[in-house]
Amino acid sequence: MILRRFGTKIASVVPRLDARALNEIGFTRTDTFEASLDEFGADWERLSGTELAPEVDGDVQDAAEKELFEHLSAGIETHQSALRPDEILLVENEVGKDHPKTRDKKVPVIVNGENRYHFHWKVDPPLKLGLYRRRG
């Protein structure tokens, strides 16, 4: 299960990765879990953290961006599938401070005498996931 902070609450979420959205890396709140910050702090302890910051290169902008989202989704799924029953992942990025975003850089190149672009996509700042285990 993945959780995220919403004001004074911690609630369950599912990833929403959409290249057409204004906020490309997002999370949709679900009704599976909800607790206050105090309850969460009392019941859960942080074990470790990880940052997901995939980078891809490609000759076609849409294909490279799609590949970036595939890498990010695979990274989230890898961490989520490794969870034990008493563990959760908490998105530790704060909205408005360090929310993960996709960034691209276009580099002009010459291919067979024609001007082209080469695209470099990355997630910056990285998506921060904390691994938490229920106390006791």
N, C-alpha and C positions, 0 to 999 in steps of 0.2 A: 504494500500500500504506500502511496505517496501522499504526503501532507504538505500544506502551505499555510503561512500566516495570513490572516485577514483581520486587520485591526487588532482586537484583543482576543481573537479566537484562532485556533488551529483547526483546519478542516481538511478532509480528504479531497484529492483532486485527481484528474486524469490529464495527461499532456495533450496539448492542442498545438500542433505544428502546422502552420498554414502560410505558405509563401505569399498568398494574396491578401493576408490580413495586415492591418496597420501594426499590430503587435504580433509578429510572426511566431515567436516562441511564447506560448501562453499555456494556461492551465484552467480547466473547467472544474468548478466546485461540484462535489457529489455529496450525497447524504450518508455515506458509509461511516464517517467518523467526524466528531466535533468535540472540542474541549476548550476551556479557557486557557490562557497562557500560564496561569498559576497551576491549574490541574495538570497541564502537560509537563511543566517543569518538575512537579512533584512525582509524577508517574513514570517519566522517561528520562534516560541518561544518554548522552552523546558518546558514541564509541569512536567514530572516525568521520572523516569527510573526504569528498572527492570533487574534482572540478572537471566538467566536460566542456571541451573547447575544440571541437573538430575543425579541420581546415581541409579544403579541397581545391583542386585546380581543374579547369576544363576549357575547351574551345567554344562550348555552347553555354550561354548564360543560364538558361532554364535548367538544363541538364546538370550543370555544376551545382546550382542551388538545390535541386532535388536531391542530389547525392549528399549534400551537406545535411539536409534534414534526415535522410536515411541513416547517416552515421550517428547523428544526435539521438534519434529514436532507438537505434540499436544499443547505444551506450546506456540510455535510460533503462531499456528492457534487460540488459545484462545485469545491471545493479539490482533491479527489481526482482528478477528471477532468482537471485542469490540470497534473497531475504529468508530468514528463518521465521517461524510463526510468531515469535515475540519481538520482531524487528520491523521498523518502518524507515522510509526515507523521508526527509524533510527538505523541501526546497528552501535554501538559506538565503537566496537573493532577496533583496528588499525592493519593492516597487518604488520607483522614483529615485533610487540610489544606484543600484548596480544590477538592474534587470538585464538579463542576457538578450543580446540583439545580434542579428546577422549583419555582417559588414562585407562589402565587396570592393575589389580593386580591379580596374580594367587596365591591362597593359597592352599598348599597341604593338603588334608584331607584323612582320612581312612574311607571307607564305606564298611561294611560287610567284613572287613579284606583286602580290596583292596585299593591300592593307587589311588586317584582321585584328581582332581583339582576343586576348587570352584572359580568362576570368579567374580570380582567386577569391574564394568565399571563406569566411571564418565566423565563429561565434565569439563575440567580445563585448562585454565581459563574459567569462565562462559561466555556465550553469553550475551552481554549487549545490551539491546534495550531501546532507548529513545523515549518517547511519545512527539510528537510535534504537535502544533496547529497553523494554519495559523493566522497571526496577523490581527487584525481589524475584 
